[in-house]
Amino acid sequence: MGEGGGSIGSINKWSLDGMTALVTGRAKGIGAAIVEELAKLGATVHTCSRSQEELNQRINGWREKGFDKITGSVCDVSSRAQREKLMDAVSSLFSGSLNILVSLLTMNDNIKEVPSSESN
């Protein structure tokens, strides 16, 4: 094994080829960095943002960098209906198979406490 231990022969032990990932909550900052890192490792990634403009900018930027396995949709994860719509879209995109979930949610005044009936 070489220095850093990144690979054994031609096999990269950090490969996520064939894996699917959903990153929710942010399409900028740490969320964007996580999406890009997962894509660099070979995962097919779906992300979401409350802003269509922000999402389009990020996806276009990733496409320019050669990341063609990143998709996205608009979703406010504080809304149960929008979360359900997101999960339907992800299930369809990934043929029902989600391997990695990264949930990033920032607290702000727009987020209301989720009633216990919605926590299931």
HELIX and SHEET records of a PDB file:
HELIX    1   1 GLU A    3  GLY A    5  5                                   3    
HELIX    2   2 ILE A   30  LYS A   40  1                                  11    
HELIX    3   3 GLN A   52  GLU A   64  1                                  13    
HELIX    4   4 ARG A   80  LEU A   93  1                                  14    
HELIX    5   5 SER A  116  GLU A  118  5                                   3    
SHEET    1   A 2 SER A   7  ILE A   8  0                                        
SHEET    2   A 2 ILE A  11  ASN A  12 -1                                        
SHEET    1   B 4 ILE A  70  VAL A  74  0                                        
SHEET    2   B 4 THR A  44  SER A  49  1                                        
SHEET    3   B 4 THR A  20  THR A  24  1                                        
SHEET    4   B 4 ILE A 100  SER A 103  1                                        
END                                                                             
